Amino acid sequence: MNAAVSGQVKALTFDVFGTVVDWRGSLIRDGEELSRRTGVKTDWGAFADAWRGEYAPSMKPIREGTRPWVNLDVLHHENLLTTTKRLGVEGLSESDLRWLNLAWHRLDPWPDAPEGLARLRRKYVVVTLSNGNIALTVDLARHGKLPFDTVLGAEVAKQYKPHPQAYLTTVSLLQLEPSQVMMVAAHNSDLRGASKAGLRTAYVIRPTQYGPGQKSDLMPEGDWDVVASDFLDLAEKLRA
């Protein structure tokens, strides 16, 4: 990234699921714990993939205005019920299902995330710009000791990424211009949405976020301002 762009950027906004935290590995961990506790067995890797597979389709009606706003905890619970039915997972009580749904509040960060965020925070405002709701994201920050300055994103904007409203509401609340804010994400689709809204972009490669057979988001698919291997590399490239 050239020095002029680097000097203009005041804040970094972070996608969370897959970029900051390892959603898949953490869901498998909690699923296996639930199996030990209840005796209910399934392939938790396949379960995590199927549950996450409902994520984007469940947000689409809200983005398109055909469903009123509900937060991600609600969508995750609906998607959990869909997934257990589709995969034939039986024997989980209502309390088991509530506990499993809250696994999204307990996702572990990637190993580089806490230190990388701390370094970046020395130079920039660092905030979340996640589809996760506030309670969920606060729990993730506390669980992973992630030093965000504040939690922003979809619930504040009442709109899910990649709708422009999700990005521009966050920019407005920071009292900055879009060109002064850089979106950090491991998903090309997220960066495309941010770029269309006028934000700067940083792509961080997370080659195992979808598991060992990952086929997407393995390389940049746009002319992003920065491409980094992890948050420590991002800090180096942003001179933080």
C-alpha positions as CSV (number, residue, x, y, z in Angstrom):
1,M,0.0,0.0,0.0
2,N,1.4,3.4,-0.9
3,A,2.3,5.9,1.8
4,A,-0.5,8.3,0.8
5,V,-3.2,5.7,1.3
6,S,-1.5,4.5,4.6
7,G,-1.5,8.0,6.0
8,Q,-5.1,8.6,5.1
9,V,-6.5,5.5,6.8
10,K,-7.6,6.2,10.4
11,A,-9.6,3.1,11.3
12,L,-9.6,-0.6,10.6
13,T,-12.9,-2.5,10.6
14,F,-12.8,-6.2,10.9
15,D,-14.9,-9.1,9.7
16,V,-15.0,-11.6,12.5
17,F,-16.1,-15.1,11.5
18,G,-13.2,-16.7,9.7
19,T,-11.1,-13.6,9.7
20,V,-10.6,-13.1,13.4
21,V,-11.9,-16.4,14.8
22,D,-11.9,-20.0,13.8
23,W,-15.6,-20.7,13.6
24,R,-15.3,-24.2,12.1
25,G,-12.7,-25.7,14.5
26,S,-14.5,-24.1,17.5
27,L,-17.9,-25.5,16.5
28,I,-16.4,-29.0,16.0
29,R,-14.8,-28.7,19.5
30,D,-18.1,-27.8,21.1
31,G,-20.0,-30.4,19.1
32,E,-17.7,-33.1,20.3
33,E,-18.1,-31.9,23.9
34,L,-21.9,-32.2,23.5
35,S,-21.5,-35.7,22.2
36,R,-19.5,-36.7,25.3
37,R,-22.1,-35.2,27.5
38,T,-25.3,-36.5,25.8
39,G,-24.1,-39.5,23.7
40,V,-25.6,-37.9,20.6
41,K,-23.2,-38.7,17.7
42,T,-22.7,-37.1,14.4
43,D,-19.9,-35.9,12.1
44,W,-19.3,-32.5,13.6
45,G,-17.2,-31.3,10.8
46,A,-20.0,-32.0,8.3
47,F,-22.5,-30.5,10.8
48,A,-20.5,-27.3,11.2
49,D,-20.2,-27.0,7.4
50,A,-24.0,-27.5,6.9
51,W,-24.9,-25.1,9.7
52,R,-22.6,-22.4,8.2
53,G,-24.1,-23.2,4.8
54,E,-27.4,-21.8,6.0
55,Y,-25.7,-18.5,7.0
56,A,-25.8,-16.5,3.8
57,P,-29.2,-17.7,2.6
58,S,-30.8,-16.9,5.9
59,M,-29.6,-13.2,5.7
60,K,-30.7,-12.7,2.1
61,P,-34.4,-11.9,2.8
62,I,-33.4,-9.3,5.3
63,R,-31.0,-7.7,2.9
64,E,-33.6,-7.7,0.2
65,G,-36.3,-6.2,2.5
66,T,-38.7,-9.2,2.4
67,R,-38.1,-10.0,6.1
68,P,-37.9,-7.6,9.1
69,W,-34.6,-7.4,10.9
70,V,-33.6,-10.1,13.3
71,N,-30.2,-10.6,14.8
72,L,-27.7,-13.4,14.1
73,D,-28.5,-15.3,17.2
74,V,-32.0,-15.7,16.0
75,L,-30.9,-16.8,12.5
76,H,-28.3,-19.2,13.9
77,H,-31.0,-20.9,16.0
78,E,-33.3,-21.2,13.1
79,N,-30.4,-22.6,11.0
80,L,-29.5,-25.0,13.8
81,L,-33.0,-26.5,13.8
82,T,-32.8,-26.8,10.0
83,T,-29.4,-28.5,10.2
84,T,-30.3,-31.0,12.9
85,K,-33.4,-32.0,10.9
86,R,-31.6,-32.3,7.6
87,L,-28.8,-34.4,9.1
88,G,-31.1,-36.5,11.2
89,V,-29.5,-35.5,14.5
90,E,-31.9,-36.5,17.3
91,G,-31.9,-36.7,21.0
92,L,-30.8,-33.1,21.8
93,S,-32.9,-31.3,24.4
94,E,-34.0,-27.7,24.2
95,S,-31.2,-26.8,26.6
96,D,-28.7,-28.7,24.6
97,L,-29.7,-26.8,21.5
98,R,-29.5,-23.4,23.3
99,W,-26.0,-24.3,24.5
100,L,-24.9,-25.4,21.1
101,N,-26.3,-22.2,19.5
102,L,-24.2,-20.2,22.0
103,A,-21.1,-21.9,20.6
104,W,-20.9,-18.9,18.2
105,H,-20.2,-16.8,21.3
106,R,-17.3,-19.1,22.3
107,L,-15.3,-19.2,19.0
108,D,-11.5,-19.2,19.5
109,P,-9.4,-16.6,17.8
110,W,-6.7,-17.5,15.2
111,P,-3.4,-17.6,17.1
112,D,-2.1,-14.4,15.5
113,A,-5.3,-12.4,16.2
114,P,-4.8,-11.0,19.7
115,E,-1.2,-9.9,19.2
116,G,-1.9,-8.6,15.7
117,L,-4.9,-6.5,16.8
118,A,-2.9,-5.1,19.8
119,R,-0.2,-4.0,17.4
120,L,-2.6,-2.5,14.9
121,R,-4.4,-0.7,17.7
122,R,-1.3,1.3,18.5
123,K,-1.7,3.2,15.2
124,Y,-5.4,2.8,14.2
125,V,-8.8,2.6,15.7
126,V,-9.8,-1.1,15.5
127,V,-13.5,-2.0,15.5
128,T,-15.6,-5.0,14.4
129,L,-17.7,-4.7,11.3
130,S,-19.4,-8.1,11.7
131,N,-22.7,-9.7,10.9
132,G,-22.6,-10.9,14.4
133,N,-24.9,-9.2,16.9
134,I,-23.5,-7.1,19.7
135,A,-23.9,-9.6,22.6
136,L,-22.3,-12.3,20.5
137,T,-19.4,-10.2,19.4
138,V,-18.7,-8.8,22.9
139,D,-18.6,-12.4,24.2
140,L,-16.1,-13.3,21.4
141,A,-13.9,-10.3,22.2
142,R,-13.8,-11.2,25.9
143,H,-13.4,-14.9,25.3
144,G,-10.5,-14.4,22.9
145,K,-9.0,-11.3,24.7
146,L,-9.4,-9.3,21.5
147,P,-8.6,-5.6,22.0
148,F,-11.2,-4.0,19.9
149,D,-12.0,-0.3,20.6
150,T,-15.7,-1.0,20.1
151,V,-18.2,-3.3,18.5
152,L,-20.1,-2.1,15.4
153,G,-21.6,-3.8,12.4
154,A,-24.8,-5.3,11.2
155,E,-26.9,-5.0,14.4
156,V,-26.2,-1.3,14.7
157,A,-26.9,-0.7,11.0
158,K,-29.9,-3.1,11.0
159,Q,-28.6,-4.5,7.8
160,Y,-26.3,-7.4,6.9
161,K,-23.1,-7.2,4.8
162,P,-22.5,-6.9,1.9
163,H,-25.3,-4.3,1.8
164,P,-23.8,-0.8,1.7
165,Q,-25.7,0.3,4.8
166,A,-23.7,-2.1,7.0
167,Y,-20.4,-0.5,6.0
168,L,-21.6,3.1,5.7
169,T,-23.3,3.1,9.1
170,T,-20.1,2.0,10.8
171,V,-18.1,4.7,8.9
172,S,-20.6,7.3,9.9
173,L,-20.5,6.4,13.6
174,L,-16.7,6.7,13.5
175,Q,-17.2,10.2,12.1
176,L,-14.9,9.4,9.2
177,E,-15.1,9.3,5.4
178,P,-15.2,5.9,3.7
179,S,-11.7,6.5,2.3
180,Q,-10.4,6.8,5.9
181,V,-11.6,3.4,6.8
182,M,-10.1,0.0,5.8
183,M,-12.1,-3.2,5.8
184,V,-10.1,-6.2,6.9
185,A,-11.5,-9.6,5.8
186,A,-10.7,-13.1,4.7
187,H,-13.6,-13.1,2.3
188,N,-13.4,-11.5,-1.2
189,S,-17.1,-11.0,-1.2
190,D,-16.9,-8.8,1.9
191,L,-14.1,-6.7,0.4
192,R,-16.1,-6.3,-2.8
193,G,-19.0,-4.9,-0.8
194,A,-16.7,-2.6,1.2
195,S,-14.9,-1.4,-1.9
196,K,-18.2,-0.5,-3.6
197,A,-19.1,1.5,-0.5
198,G,-15.8,3.5,-0.8
199,L,-13.8,1.8,1.9
200,R,-10.1,0.8,1.6
201,T,-9.5,-3.0,1.7
202,A,-7.1,-5.5,3.3
203,Y,-7.3,-9.1,2.4
204,V,-6.0,-11.6,5.1
205,I,-5.6,-15.2,3.9
206,R,-7.1,-17.8,6.1
207,P,-6.5,-21.0,4.1
208,T,-8.2,-23.4,6.6
209,Q,-11.3,-21.4,7.7
210,Y,-13.5,-23.8,5.7
211,G,-11.5,-26.9,6.7
212,P,-8.8,-28.9,5.1
213,G,-10.6,-29.1,1.7
214,Q,-11.1,-25.4,1.4
215,K,-11.5,-24.3,-2.2
216,S,-12.6,-20.7,-2.0
217,D,-11.0,-17.5,-0.6
218,L,-7.5,-18.9,-1.0
219,M,-6.2,-15.9,-2.9
220,P,-7.2,-12.3,-3.6
221,E,-9.8,-11.9,-6.3
222,G,-9.7,-8.1,-6.5
223,D,-7.3,-5.2,-6.5
224,W,-7.3,-4.9,-2.7
225,D,-5.1,-2.2,-1.1
226,V,-3.2,-4.8,1.1
227,V,-2.8,-8.6,1.0
228,A,-1.5,-10.2,4.2
229,S,-0.8,-13.7,5.4
230,D,-2.1,-13.0,8.9
231,F,-2.6,-10.0,11.3
232,L,1.1,-9.8,12.2
233,D,1.9,-9.5,8.6
234,L,-0.9,-6.9,8.2
235,A,0.7,-4.9,11.1
236,E,4.0,-5.0,9.3
237,K,2.5,-3.8,6.0
238,L,0.6,-1.1,7.7
239,R,3.7,0.0,9.7
240,A,2.0,-0.6,13.0
